Amino acid sequence: MSATIKKAQQLRADIIKQLYYKKKSSLIDLSKRTKKSLPLITSAVNALMGEGLIIEQGFAPSTGGRRPLMFLLNPNYKRYIIAVAMDQLTTQLTIYDLSNHQVLPTQVVDLDMTMSKSADTLIAFIDDCIKKSTIDKERFLGIGIGMPGFINAEKGMNYSFMQVEKDISLQDYLSKKIGLPVYIDNDSSLIALAELNFGEARNLSDVLVVNIGWGTGLGMIINGKLYRGSSGYAGEFSHIPLSNSNTLCSCGKRGCLEVETSLLIMVQKAEKAVRNGEETSLKALFKDKSKSHADHFLNAVVKQDPLAISILAEAAFQIGKGLATLIHILNPERIVLSGRGAKAGKMLLPPIQQALNEFCIPRIAEQTEIMFSTLSEEAELLAAASLMVENSLFN
């Protein structure tokens, strides 16, 4: 393939990405954001309109001069993305069109990532969802997957979970078995990417996104971009040695923040309290097998069960202690609380704020705003879809 064709394909992909994230733009806006000349952008947009991928969307509001024509991705263009969001025990999947409209309701399966055949279970689940959608396979751009673990996104390797055949990456293994392009990335990094493109980090430069789930993850937006570090492992917030517990962490070390702050630990404490006979609404809730104990725990917090709030407060205080460290180092504009645990909402804030008051220099802390994600549980699914968009040339 010649260099000229490669450049044309990359420009085509860049224009589609801009319209995917910004929804609609003028030719001048696209020229500024892609750093390409207006004639080049005009030619590329005309070509994409000829293919039916882009359509005109009227004129921009008047600002005193000639109103520019706006463009957006054609919502009727039949190309789709499979988005997969995984945690250690549960996997969600949905299918989006290029306007981020769901064309398959979110599907859920219990999938323990520590099991030896978990990759093949995931493949069977994805294949089943493709059949359920009745969409021809060639209409899919591919599959974006967010998952926990030490992940090298460039190599497509997860060094923590879902080990597969020797000498092949998890990403390539999944792609080979399913027959579609696959890209994987760390779940916390993807949630930060979702906040950057669709949520509370949009148009901001320096933001920390805390993923409160079965683990306690962190995605970092620095200078308006997702920060990965020199080898892709930046943001391992949960392994900062701030815990007073001697409990062994899943990473093999002791003292990690995760052993006191993860949703898994909170649920285990609640289960132990129930077994010990403490009075709590969780005693009855845990008997209901239609939902996970984590969902029941978070619902109990929202309904202000004293035991659930007490357990959450202990964990949130430790999270706040960790955030105080990060605020001193990075001085972010905003911290976004996201992930499954953010469902606890306003109950999280008092203990986090108490920790910041105790451990953070006021002049620095007062520059950082703490907010909850408005993307709720869809954050990682949206980000998994955008992972596919980032890596596709839309041929």
VOPAGU-2260 file (C-alpha; in pm, 1 decimal, decimal comma):
REM VOPAGU-2260
SITE   aa  ch    i         X         Y         Z
SITE  MET   A    0       0,0       0,0       0,0
SITE  SER   A    1     142,1     338,2    -100,9
SITE  ALA   A    2     206,9     617,7     149,6
SITE  THR   A    3     -55,2     833,4     -25,1
SITE  ILE   A    4    -328,3     571,7      18,9
SITE  LYS   A    5    -231,6     522,4     385,1
SITE  LYS   A    6    -257,9     896,4     449,0
SITE  ALA   A    7    -598,3     911,6     279,7
SITE  GLN   A    8    -724,8     618,2     489,5
SITE  GLN   A    9    -595,7     777,2     808,5
SITE  LEU   A   10    -761,6    1110,0     727,9
SITE  ARG   A   11   -1086,4     928,4     654,6
SITE  ALA   A   12   -1065,1     752,4     992,4
SITE  ASP   A   13    -977,7    1077,3    1173,8
SITE  ILE   A   14   -1282,9    1256,4    1029,4
SITE  ILE   A   15   -1511,8     970,8    1132,3
SITE  LYS   A   16   -1363,0     969,5    1483,9
SITE  GLN   A   17   -1422,3    1343,4    1520,8
SITE  LEU   A   18   -1785,0    1308,6    1414,5
SITE  TYR   A   19   -1829,2    1002,4    1637,2
SITE  TYR   A   20   -1717,4    1196,2    1946,3
SITE  LYS   A   21   -1848,8    1544,1    1862,6
SITE  LYS   A   22   -2169,0    1425,2    1690,7
SITE  LYS   A   23   -2170,3    1705,6    1432,5
SITE  SER   A   24   -1907,9    1945,5    1300,3
SITE  SER   A   25   -1840,5    2195,6    1025,8
SITE  LEU   A   26   -1562,3    2159,4     770,9
SITE  ILE   A   27   -1366,3    2432,8     949,5
SITE  ASP   A   28   -1397,4    2252,6    1284,9
SITE  LEU   A   29   -1281,8    1926,5    1127,3
SITE  SER   A   30    -988,5    2106,3     966,7
SITE  LYS   A   31    -880,5    2254,6    1300,8
SITE  ARG   A   32    -915,1    1932,2    1498,1
SITE  THR   A   33    -740,1    1709,7    1243,9
SITE  LYS   A   34    -481,1    1978,0    1161,9
SITE  LYS   A   35    -542,1    1925,9     789,8
SITE  SER   A   36    -608,9    2185,5     521,2
SITE  LEU   A   37    -967,7    2284,8     443,3
SITE  PRO   A   38    -948,0    2166,2      76,7
SITE  LEU   A   39    -821,6    1826,2     192,7
SITE  ILE   A   40   -1101,0    1795,7     450,2
SITE  THR   A   41   -1362,1    1907,0     196,8
SITE  SER   A   42   -1249,5    1643,5     -51,6
SITE  ALA   A   43   -1247,1    1367,0     211,3
SITE  VAL   A   44   -1591,7    1462,9     347,1
SITE  ASN   A   45   -1737,6    1468,6      -5,1
SITE  ALA   A   46   -1599,9    1117,9     -63,3
SITE  LEU   A   47   -1749,8     993,0     263,5
SITE  MET   A   48   -2083,9    1150,6     171,6
SITE  GLY   A   49   -2068,0     968,6    -160,2
SITE  GLU   A   50   -2038,1     641,3      31,8
SITE  GLY   A   51   -2332,9     733,8     250,8
SITE  LEU   A   52   -2125,4     738,1     570,9
SITE  ILE   A   53   -2167,3    1112,1     633,8
SITE  ILE   A   54   -2472,3    1331,1     579,2
SITE  GLU   A   55   -2543,5    1704,7     595,0
SITE  GLN   A   56   -2722,6    1830,2     906,1
SITE  GLY   A   57   -2829,4    2186,0     831,8
SITE  PHE   A   58   -2645,9    2502,1     932,8
SITE  ALA   A   59   -2480,5    2597,7    1259,8
SITE  PRO   A   60   -2648,3    2868,2    1476,1
SITE  SER   A   61   -2573,3    3219,9    1360,7
SITE  THR   A   62   -2277,4    3398,0    1518,9
SITE  GLY   A   63   -2298,6    3706,0    1298,9
SITE  GLY   A   64   -2138,7    3580,0     981,2
SITE  ARG   A   65   -2221,3    3318,8     722,8
SITE  ARG   A   66   -2348,9    3004,8     894,4
SITE  PRO   A   67   -2134,6    2695,8     820,9
SITE  LEU   A   68   -2289,8    2372,5     698,8
SITE  MET   A   69   -2278,2    2092,7     959,7
SITE  PHE   A   70   -2207,1    1725,0     902,7
SITE  LEU   A   71   -2267,0    1410,8    1107,0
SITE  LEU   A   72   -2237,6    1034,4    1075,5
SITE  ASN   A   73   -2531,4     881,5     893,8
SITE  PRO   A   74   -2742,7     704,9    1160,8
SITE  ASN   A   75   -2875,3     471,5     890,4
SITE  TYR   A   76   -2530,2     357,4     777,4
SITE  LYS   A   77   -2526,3     -13,1     857,6
SITE  ARG   A   78   -2197,5     -63,7    1040,7
SITE  TYR   A   79   -2186,2    -183,1    1399,2
SITE  ILE   A   80   -1954,9    -224,4    1696,7
SITE  ILE   A   81   -1964,1    -497,1    1960,7
SITE  ALA   A   82   -1878,1    -353,1    2302,4
SITE  VAL   A   83   -1784,1    -583,4    2591,0
SITE  ALA   A   84   -1736,2    -474,9    2953,3
SITE  MET   A   85   -1587,9    -733,1    3189,7
SITE  ASP   A   86   -1521,7    -748,3    3559,7
SITE  GLN   A   87   -1383,0   -1047,2    3745,6
SITE  LEU   A   88   -1720,5   -1219,5    3777,0
SITE  THR   A   89   -1966,4   -1062,9    3530,4
SITE  THR   A   90   -1949,9    -972,7    3161,1
SITE  GLN   A   91   -2180,4    -730,9    2976,9
SITE  LEU   A   92   -2217,2    -692,4    2600,5
SITE  THR   A   93   -2408,1    -461,8    2373,9
SITE  ILE   A   94   -2403,0    -367,4    2006,1
SITE  TYR   A   95   -2392,8      -2,7    1897,2
SITE  ASP   A   96   -2434,0     165,8    1562,7
SITE  LEU   A   97   -2199,6     453,5    1474,8
SITE  SER   A   98   -2434,4     698,4    1647,9
SITE  ASN   A   99   -2390,2     505,9    1974,7
SITE  HIS   A  100   -2748,1     382,1    1969,9
SITE  GLN   A  101   -2790,9      33,1    2110,3
SITE  VAL   A  102   -2922,3    -212,0    1851,8
SITE  LEU   A  103   -2901,8    -505,1    2095,5
SITE  PRO   A  104   -3008,7    -460,7    2459,2
SITE  THR   A  105   -2727,8    -518,7    2706,7
SITE  GLN   A  106   -2663,7    -889,9    2754,2
SITE  VAL   A  107   -2513,5   -1021,9    3079,0
SITE  VAL   A  108   -2339,3   -1347,0    3166,2
SITE  ASP   A  109   -2171,8   -1474,0    3483,3
SITE  LEU   A  110   -1810,4   -1532,6    3382,2
SITE  ASP   A  111   -1532,5   -1594,1    3633,5
SITE  MET   A  112   -1214,6   -1462,9    3470,1
SITE  THR   A  113    -994,8   -1678,5    3693,3
SITE  MET   A  114   -1130,7   -2003,2    3545,1
SITE  SER   A  115    -908,1   -2189,6    3300,1
SITE  LYS   A  116   -1156,4   -2187,7    3009,0
SITE  SER   A  117   -1285,3   -1832,7    3063,1
SITE  ALA   A  118   -1163,5   -1713,2    2720,3
SITE  ASP   A  119   -1362,2   -1985,1    2544,4
SITE  THR   A  120   -1668,1   -1902,7    2757,4
SITE  LEU   A  121   -1633,4   -1540,1    2643,5
SITE  ILE   A  122   -1607,1   -1648,0    2278,3
SITE  ALA   A  123   -1923,8   -1857,9    2306,7
SITE  PHE   A  124   -2106,9   -1565,0    2469,3
SITE  ILE   A  125   -2001,7   -1320,6    2195,2
SITE  ASP   A  126   -2094,7   -1567,6    1918,8
SITE  ASP   A  127   -2435,3   -1621,0    2078,6
SITE  CYS   A  128   -2497,3   -1243,7    2097,6
SITE  ILE   A  129   -2399,7   -1198,8    1730,7
SITE  LYS   A  130   -2653,3   -1465,5    1633,4
SITE  LYS   A  131   -2915,4   -1305,7    1857,6
SITE  SER   A  132   -2864,0    -968,7    1684,8
SITE  THR   A  133   -2934,8   -1121,3    1337,2
SITE  ILE   A  134   -2677,2    -875,0    1193,7
SITE  ASP   A  135   -2454,4   -1010,0     915,8
SITE  LYS   A  136   -2101,7   -1055,1    1044,8
SITE  GLU   A  137   -1946,6    -841,8     770,5
SITE  ARG   A  138   -2141,2    -541,2     900,3
SITE  PHE   A  139   -1937,5    -536,3    1222,7
SITE  LEU   A  140   -1628,6    -315,8    1246,6
SITE  GLY   A  141   -1506,9    -537,6    1529,7
SITE  ILE   A  142   -1510,2    -590,4    1904,8
SITE  GLY   A  143   -1380,7    -361,2    2180,4
SITE  ILE   A  144   -1330,6    -525,0    2520,3
SITE  GLY   A  145   -1258,5    -362,3    2856,5
SITE  MET   A  146   -1131,4    -595,2    3128,2
SITE  PRO   A  147    -942,8    -581,0    3458,4
SITE  GLY   A  148    -579,6    -682,6    3492,6
SITE  PHE   A  149    -230,3    -581,2    3389,4
SITE  ILE   A  150    -293,1    -520,7    3020,3
SITE  ASN   A  151     -54,8    -421,1    2745,8
SITE  ALA   A  152    -299,4    -272,4    2496,5
SITE  GLU   A  153     -41,6    -251,2    2216,3
SITE  LYS   A  154      38,3    -622,7    2237,3
SITE  GLY   A  155    -316,2    -727,5    2325,3
SITE  MET   A  156    -194,8    -913,5    2633,7
SITE  ASN   A  157    -366,1    -955,5    2970,6
SITE  TYR   A  158    -101,2   -1074,6    3215,8
SITE  SER   A  159    -350,0   -1122,9    3501,8
SITE  PHE   A  160    -643,8   -1316,7    3357,9
SITE  MET   A  161    -757,5   -1540,3    3071,3
SITE  GLN   A  162    -432,4   -1705,5    2974,0
SITE  VAL   A  163    -460,2   -1877,1    2635,4
SITE  GLU   A  164    -235,8   -2071,9    2397,8
SITE  LYS   A  165     138,0   -2017,1    2421,1
SITE  ASP   A  166     288,9   -1760,7    2180,4
SITE  ILE   A  167     -44,4   -1591,0    2101,7
SITE  SER   A  168    -195,7   -1287,0    2267,2
SITE  LEU   A  169    -545,4   -1295,6    2414,9
SITE  GLN   A  170    -649,3   -1031,7    2161,7
SITE  ASP   A  171    -529,7   -1238,3    1864,5
SITE  TYR   A  172    -677,5   -1557,4    2010,6
SITE  LEU   A  173   -1022,3   -1399,1    2042,4
SITE  SER   A  174   -1000,4   -1244,3    1695,9
SITE  LYS   A  175    -898,0   -1575,3    1539,3
SITE  LYS   A  176   -1178,9   -1771,3    1705,2
SITE  ILE   A  177   -1456,0   -1515,5    1647,3
SITE  GLY   A  178   -1348,8   -1401,6    1301,1
SITE  LEU   A  179   -1359,1   -1026,6    1370,9
SITE  PRO   A  180   -1099,8    -763,9    1470,4
SITE  VAL   A  181   -1067,6    -749,0    1851,2
SITE  TYR   A  182    -903,1    -487,0    2073,6
SITE  ILE   A  183    -864,5    -515,0    2450,9
SITE  ASP   A  184    -774,7    -257,6    2713,7
SITE  ASN   A  185    -778,2    -209,2    3089,5
SITE  ASP   A  186   -1127,5    -136,8    3221,4
SITE  SER   A  187   -1022,7     166,1    3428,7
SITE  SER   A  188    -835,8     320,7    3135,8
SITE  LEU   A  189   -1142,8     273,1    2919,4
SITE  ILE   A  190   -1376,4     426,1    3175,5
SITE  ALA   A  191   -1147,5     731,6    3183,1
SITE  LEU   A  192   -1161,2     739,0    2802,6
SITE  ALA   A  193   -1541,4     735,3    2818,8
SITE  GLU   A  194   -1542,1    1027,1    3062,8
SITE  LEU   A  195   -1299,7    1215,7    2837,0
SITE  ASN   A  196   -1511,8    1171,6    2525,8
SITE  PHE   A  197   -1866,8    1157,7    2660,7
SITE  GLY   A  198   -1873,9    1248,3    3029,2
SITE  GLU   A  199   -1739,9    1463,2    3312,4
SITE  ALA   A  200   -1383,4    1493,8    3177,2
SITE  ARG   A  201   -1492,7    1638,2    2844,2
SITE  ASN   A  202   -1309,6    1960,0    2750,4
SITE  LEU   A  203   -1088,9    1935,5    3061,2
SITE  SER   A  204    -713,9    1887,7    3070,8
SITE  ASP   A  205    -624,2    1703,7    3393,3
SITE  VAL   A  206    -875,5    1461,2    3542,1
SITE  LEU   A  207    -852,8    1147,3    3755,4
SITE  VAL   A  208   -1127,2     885,4    3707,7
SITE  VAL   A  209   -1166,5     636,9    3992,9
SITE  ASN   A  210   -1322,9     304,3    3899,4
SITE  ILE   A  211   -1487,7     160,6    4210,5
SITE  GLY   A  212   -1564,3    -200,4    4126,2
SITE  TRP   A  213   -1450,6    -547,9    4226,6
SITE  GLY   A  214   -1111,4    -379,4    4241,2
SITE  THR   A  215   -1026,5     -10,4    4277,5
SITE  GLY   A  216    -890,8     124,9    3951,0
SITE  LEU   A  217    -775,2     458,5    3815,3
SITE  GLY   A  218    -766,2     618,1    3473,7
SITE  MET   A  219    -566,9     939,1    3429,5
SITE  ILE   A  220    -635,9    1218,9    3182,4
SITE  ILE   A  221    -326,8    1438,1    3157,6
SITE  ASN   A  222    -301,2    1728,8    2912,6
SITE  GLY   A  223    -633,5    1622,2    2764,0
SITE  LYS   A  224    -520,7    1268,9    2679,9
SITE  LEU   A  225    -537,5     926,9    2843,1
SITE  TYR   A  226    -207,0     872,6    3021,3
SITE  ARG   A  227     -70,3     517,3    3007,8
SITE  GLY   A  228     289,9     556,8    3126,4
SITE  SER   A  229     602,8     426,7    2955,1
SITE  SER   A  230     484,1      65,1    2926,4
SITE  GLY   A  231     105,9      99,4    2953,3
SITE  TYR   A  232      55,5      18,6    3321,3
SITE  ALA   A  233      -1,5     366,3    3467,3
SITE  GLY   A  234    -291,9     406,9    3708,5
SITE  GLU   A  235    -252,5     105,8    3938,9
SITE  PHE   A  236    -408,4     308,5    4218,4
SITE  SER   A  237    -528,7       3,3    4408,1
SITE  HIS   A  238    -173,2    -114,2    4471,3
SITE  ILE   A  239     -53,0     196,6    4653,7
SITE  PRO   A  240      64,4      60,9    4992,9
SITE  LEU   A  241    -172,9     256,0    5219,4
SITE  SER   A  242    -358,1     -27,7    5391,0
SITE  ASN   A  243    -302,5    -105,4    5757,9
SITE  SER   A  244    -419,3    -460,8    5693,0
SITE  ASN   A  245    -177,7    -750,9    5657,8
SITE  THR   A  246    -412,3    -914,2    5407,4
SITE  LEU   A  247    -246,4   -1054,5    5095,7
SITE  CYS   A  248    -354,7    -871,1    4780,4
SITE  SER   A  249    -430,6   -1047,2    4451,4
SITE  CYS   A  250    -103,3    -900,8    4320,0
SITE  GLY   A  251      91,9   -1103,5    4579,0
SITE  LYS   A  252     190,9    -807,1    4796,3
SITE  ARG   A  253      64,1    -683,7    5133,2
SITE  GLY   A  254     -60,5    -337,5    5227,6
SITE  CYS   A  255    -234,2    -258,7    4898,2
SITE  LEU   A  256    -521,6     -10,6    4905,4
SITE  GLU   A  257    -743,2    -263,4    4726,4
SITE  VAL   A  258    -763,4    -499,9    5026,5
SITE  GLU   A  259    -970,0    -235,4    5208,5
SITE  THR   A  260   -1146,2     -47,0    4928,7
SITE  SER   A  261   -1271,9    -286,9    4662,4
SITE  LEU   A  262   -1637,4    -372,8    4629,3
SITE  LEU   A  263   -1538,8    -736,9    4673,8
SITE  ILE   A  264   -1397,0    -661,3    5020,9
SITE  MET   A  265   -1702,2    -455,8    5117,4
SITE  VAL   A  266   -1932,3    -744,1    5023,2
SITE  GLN   A  267   -1718,0    -994,5    5213,9
SITE  LYS   A  268   -1738,1    -775,8    5527,0
SITE  ALA   A  269   -2115,3    -752,1    5488,3
SITE  GLU   A  270   -2147,5   -1129,5    5447,0
SITE  LYS   A  271   -1938,4   -1188,0    5760,5
SITE  ALA   A  272   -2153,9    -943,9    5958,3
SITE  VAL   A  273   -2470,0   -1126,1    5848,7
SITE  ARG   A  274   -2319,5   -1461,2    5952,2
SITE  ASN   A  275   -2233,4   -1310,1    6291,4
SITE  GLY   A  276   -2597,0   -1219,2    6343,7
SITE  GLU   A  277   -2581,9    -839,9    6306,6
SITE  GLU   A  278   -2917,0    -675,1    6243,4
SITE  THR   A  279   -2929,8    -547,8    5887,2
SITE  SER   A  280   -3157,1    -551,3    5583,8
SITE  LEU   A  281   -2879,1    -739,2    5405,0
SITE  LYS   A  282   -2980,9   -1056,0    5590,6
SITE  ALA   A  283   -3295,3   -1078,6    5379,5
SITE  LEU   A  284   -3144,1    -925,4    5064,9
SITE  PHE   A  285   -2862,4   -1180,6    5042,7
SITE  LYS   A  286   -3124,7   -1458,6    5026,2
SITE  ASP   A  287   -3248,0   -1315,3    4697,0
SITE  LYS   A  288   -3040,2   -1490,2    4428,4
SITE  SER   A  289   -3180,8   -1286,9    4138,6
SITE  LYS   A  290   -2911,0   -1022,4    4198,9
SITE  SER   A  291   -2547,6   -1037,4    4304,7
SITE  HIS   A  292   -2448,7    -964,2    4663,5
SITE  ALA   A  293   -2269,8    -653,6    4532,8
SITE  ASP   A  294   -2593,9    -516,2    4387,0
SITE  HIS   A  295   -2777,1    -592,4    4710,5
SITE  PHE   A  296   -2502,7    -423,2    4912,3
SITE  LEU   A  297   -2513,7    -106,4    4701,9
SITE  ASN   A  298   -2894,5     -98,7    4715,9
SITE  ALA   A  299   -2871,4    -126,5    5095,7
SITE  VAL   A  300   -2632,3     169,9    5099,4
SITE  VAL   A  301   -2871,7     378,5    4889,7
SITE  LYS   A  302   -3153,4     286,1    5130,2
SITE  GLN   A  303   -2926,7     390,3    5419,9
SITE  ASP   A  304   -2884,9      56,3    5592,5
SITE  PRO   A  305   -2655,6     139,0    5890,8
SITE  LEU   A  306   -2427,2    -163,1    5848,6
SITE  ALA   A  307   -2385,0    -111,4    5473,8
SITE  ILE   A  308   -2311,9     259,8    5522,8
SITE  SER   A  309   -2055,3     182,7    5793,5
SITE  ILE   A  310   -1869,1     -64,0    5569,6
SITE  LEU   A  311   -1880,9     175,6    5275,0
SITE  ALA   A  312   -1756,6     465,8    5488,6
SITE  GLU   A  313   -1446,5     272,6    5595,4
SITE  ALA   A  314   -1361,4     191,4    5235,1
SITE  ALA   A  315   -1438,2     541,8    5107,8
SITE  PHE   A  316   -1215,1     697,6    5374,0
SITE  GLN   A  317    -924,1     484,4    5251,0
SITE  ILE   A  318   -1003,3     582,8    4890,8
SITE  GLY   A  319    -995,8     947,1    5001,7
SITE  LYS   A  320    -659,5     889,7    5167,3
SITE  GLY   A  321    -524,1     754,4    4839,0
SITE  LEU   A  322    -676,0    1043,8    4646,1
SITE  ALA   A  323    -501,6    1290,1    4880,6
SITE  THR   A  324    -170,0    1139,9    4767,8
SITE  LEU   A  325    -266,0    1172,3    4400,0
SITE  ILE   A  326    -389,2    1531,3    4443,2
SITE  HIS   A  327     -54,0    1631,7    4590,3
SITE  ILE   A  328     131,4    1471,7    4298,1
SITE  LEU   A  329     -92,9    1557,7    4001,3
SITE  ASN   A  330    -304,5    1859,5    4107,5
SITE  PRO   A  331    -606,5    1756,4    3892,0
SITE  GLU   A  332    -892,4    1988,0    3800,5
SITE  ARG   A  333   -1147,3    1718,7    3872,9
SITE  ILE   A  334   -1183,4    1370,7    4018,0
SITE  VAL   A  335   -1467,2    1160,8    3875,5
SITE  LEU   A  336   -1604,6     871,7    4080,3
SITE  SER   A  337   -1719,0     602,6    3839,1
SITE  GLY   A  338   -1766,2     228,5    3808,7
SITE  ARG   A  339   -2018,6      -0,1    3967,8
SITE  GLY   A  340   -1954,1     127,5    4321,1
SITE  ALA   A  341   -2038,6     485,5    4226,3
SITE  LYS   A  342   -2401,7     375,8    4248,1
SITE  ALA   A  343   -2361,9     449,6    4620,9
SITE  GLY   A  344   -2374,1     815,1    4519,6
SITE  LYS   A  345   -2365,0    1085,6    4783,2
SITE  MET   A  346   -2290,8     829,5    5058,0
SITE  LEU   A  347   -1934,6     810,0    4924,9
SITE  LEU   A  348   -1856,3    1180,1    4956,2
SITE  PRO   A  349   -1846,5    1253,0    5334,4
SITE  PRO   A  350   -1576,3     993,3    5419,8
SITE  ILE   A  351   -1374,7    1083,7    5109,6
SITE  GLN   A  352   -1395,4    1451,9    5198,2
SITE  GLN   A  353   -1301,5    1373,0    5559,6
SITE  ALA   A  354    -985,4    1197,8    5439,4
SITE  LEU   A  355    -898,3    1490,0    5211,7
SITE  ASN   A  356    -948,4    1730,1    5502,8
SITE  GLU   A  357    -712,4    1523,3    5718,2
SITE  PHE   A  358    -440,8    1440,9    5466,7
SITE  CYS   A  359    -446,0    1702,4    5190,4
SITE  ILE   A  360    -299,0    2053,4    5194,0
SITE  PRO   A  361    -607,2    2280,9    5174,5
SITE  ARG   A  362    -462,4    2517,4    4913,0
SITE  ILE   A  363    -412,9    2221,6    4677,8
SITE  ALA   A  364    -728,5    2027,2    4766,3
SITE  GLU   A  365    -959,8    2321,5    4708,9
SITE  GLN   A  366    -849,8    2335,1    4344,3
SITE  THR   A  367    -990,3    1986,8    4278,1
SITE  GLU   A  368   -1361,0    1923,7    4219,7
SITE  ILE   A  369   -1506,1    1579,8    4299,7
SITE  MET   A  370   -1797,1    1462,0    4085,8
SITE  PHE   A  371   -1990,1    1146,2    4008,8
SITE  SER   A  372   -1999,6     997,5    3661,5
SITE  THR   A  373   -2318,2    1070,0    3470,1
SITE  LEU   A  374   -2254,1     775,4    3238,9
SITE  SER   A  375   -2346,3     523,3    3510,9
SITE  GLU   A  376   -2293,0     157,2    3425,1
SITE  GLU   A  377   -2275,9     229,7    3051,5
SITE  ALA   A  378   -1937,4     403,2    3083,8
SITE  GLU   A  379   -1723,8      99,0    3008,1
SITE  LEU   A  380   -1949,6     -20,8    2726,7
SITE  LEU   A  381   -1928,3     320,5    2557,7
SITE  ALA   A  382   -1552,4     320,1    2604,7
SITE  ALA   A  383   -1518,0     -33,3    2468,1
SITE  ALA   A  384   -1700,1      84,1    2155,6
SITE  SER   A  385   -1473,6     388,4    2123,8
SITE  LEU   A  386   -1171,4     156,5    2157,7
SITE  MET   A  387   -1285,2      -7,6    1834,9
SITE  VAL   A  388   -1341,5     332,4    1673,2
SITE  GLU   A  389    -989,7     443,4    1770,0
SITE  ASN   A  390    -837,7     139,0    1602,0
SITE  SER   A  391   -1051,0     115,4    1288,9
SITE  LEU   A  392    -976,9     257,1     943,9
SITE  PHE   A  393   -1345,6     209,6     843,4
SITE  ASN   A  394   -1265,2      30,5     519,7
